Amino acid sequence: MRQILDTLLREQGAESSTTDDLDAALGQLRETPPFDLLAVDCMGPDRGGVAWLMAVREAAPQTRILVVSGETRKERIAAALDAGADEYLMKPFPREALREKLLILGLVK
C-alpha cells in the first residue's frame, strides 16, 4: 500500500518518501523542516493509533495528516480525527478519492 500511495502522490506532483517504521517517521518529523502532508496508516493493531497521532500533531502542528487505513469503525475514525488527523481515507480507495482528499486539504488545485 505504501508503494501505491507513493505512486499516486507522485502523480499529483508531490515529492514523497516512505517508511514502515512509525517511530522513525516521528523522529524525522521532529528533526526536519515541516512536511506538507503525512499520509499514514497508524490505526491498525500495534500501530500506535491515537497516541501516535497526538505525538505527531505535537511534533509537527502545521503538517497535514491524512490517515489511510482499513479501519472502518466510526468510533476509531472519530478518535483519529480527534487526535489530530485532518482527513481519513478508508482502504481500499479509488485514485480519485485520494485527489479529493488532497483538494480538501488544500494541497492540489
C-alpha angles and dihedrals in degrees: 000000000000091000093048092049090046090053093047092050091049089051086058090055097259127139107234142186129180140209136170092209111090093187091055090048091053090049091051091050089054094049105040138059112279120285119225093224139015112195108190144162102215100141099081125099112294092007100112098247117184097005091052092049091051090052091050092048090052094046096045111020094168096050115101112233121210113185110208108190147145088226106116104171109120094222091054092048090049090048091053092050092046090051093057110282112139096203139004127216120189120219130266097044137162116247090248089063091061091051090050091053091048089051091050089050091050093240098121134028 
